[in-house]
């Protein structure tokens, strides 16, 4: 039995403030920040973050943290809330596969806001991101898969990651970080209905996690304490949100030998990651057999639990619904050749050919594949063609996962595709250079179509 996972994780986080930063780990951290901005920028031009910015205009406060949504500076909690919401809007943010968790959106939103406010160096910022990922991703592994049944783990564990990064940037000791984790466990929330159901609250889950995490980190830095048994006690966080008090042998496996930021998944499709094995499998099958959408009579997908419970969705009324519909994304892939931003434009969302194809796609939970989740994300596909031919394929991985990663060139191409829809080319190149090379932290960006309080 692990003695106290909370204090062990806090010690691991504080180590990242001073330990040697290898070129490999730094490179992976920069990739994560680049991908965060790629997901963030589209959400600064469209989505709930703009409405939230207007609603929260009077709460900006004083400070140097940048809200990329409305182009102003203010208190770090304000910026973290808006940027966290924006970066979880377009559904292009990163994934820690083994924990089923999107760490970048809440963690980097909080870390960058606090770093800007306290005048941290770029290296201090990157170290705080690495430490926040270390703690959050390992807690996610310890809670899953049962936590995800009712809780949105990016909303919940994201609060803890953000708290760790904040406490690190505030110069916290291991004890300070431990109390930040403990406090954050009481702030962590966000349930599955607001992920799976109607409405546009889901992006705010990440924004709230970033905001609440900053609050927890600042509180701990000010000397406020929490119970250091908050993670594993019988009435603690793991017990309240999963089937046990935490599988800490899994969560702490390899601590000190590898760090989660080196094992990130970066999205190659602009939709829910639970749909990826299906899309990747269809791409492979089309490459092998050359069929088109018009040739397909039916598609049967056998996947793991969330493939069925979250993504078996024929009722699609919005871009948000479409990003969580395996039926819609499969049809869009076969029609457009890809599932990126173009698949969710208003004109494509009402395309009758896509809508007519969607009922041909059936989703079934496969017990063997489900047993491998979350560390393996697979799908078995059966495609029946109109001429009677039946094609089958077992997709064992996802493009973008650690065992089939996006190259630096592919990640940069994704960044360029998403960011140049909002920024001009010169601003895009300047931002990219700031992220990928030592230098200053990114500052205010010239976002087009920005909604301000004056609007």
Number of C-alpha atoms within 10 A of each C-alpha: 7 11 9 15 25 23 20 16 25 25 18 19 27 25 17 20 22 9 9 9 14 8 9 10 19 18 17 18 23 20 20 28 23 22 24 27 26 26 28 28 27 26 27 30 21 18 18 19 27 23 15 18 25 16 12 14 15 9 12 18 14 12 18 20 27 27 29 25 31 27 18 16 22 19 20 31 28 29 33 35 30 32 36 32 34 34 32 29 27 27 23 27 26 25 23 27 24 23 25 23 24 28 35 33 36 38 38 30 36 40 33 28 30 31 25 24 18 14 15 17 16 20 16 19 26 26 27 31 33 28 30 34 31 25 31 32 31 24 26 30 26 26 26 25 18 13 23 20 17 14 20 24 29 33 29 30 34 37 38 36 37 40 40 42 37 36 34 33 26 21 13 23 18 21 17 26 31 32 31 36 35 27 27 32 24 17 18 21 21 22 17 16 14 17 21 17 12 13 12 16 16 25 26 25 30 37 32 27 35 38 30 28 38 35 24 32 35 22 21 28 23 13 11 14 18 19 15 20 17 24 24 22 16 13 12 19 23 24 18 15 21 20 15 16 19 25 20 20 13 15 23 20 13 11 14 9 6 12 19 23 25 19 17 27 25 28 25 23 24 21 27 21 28 24 28 28 24 29 27 21 24 22 16 14 20 14 10 9 9 10 15 12 18 12 13 19 17 17 23 18 26 24 27 26 21 18 30 21 14 18 24 20 22 18 13 17 11 16 18 22 22 23 26 25 26 29 28 29 29 24 26 28 20 21 17 14 13 19 23 23 18 14 25 23 12 11 9 16 20 14 11 10 14 22 19 11 21 23 15 15 20 18 20 17 17 18 12 12 19 19 12 12 20 21 14 17 25 29 31 20 23 20 22 18 18 12 9 10 10 14 13 14 16 16 21 14 19 26 19 21 21 16 12 11 18 18 11 12 9 14 21 17 13 22 20 17 14 23 24 17 16 22 19 13 13 10 16 19 14 12 19 20 14 17 20 15 11 12 12 14 17 16 16 14 20 15 21 14 12 16 20 16 13 6 6
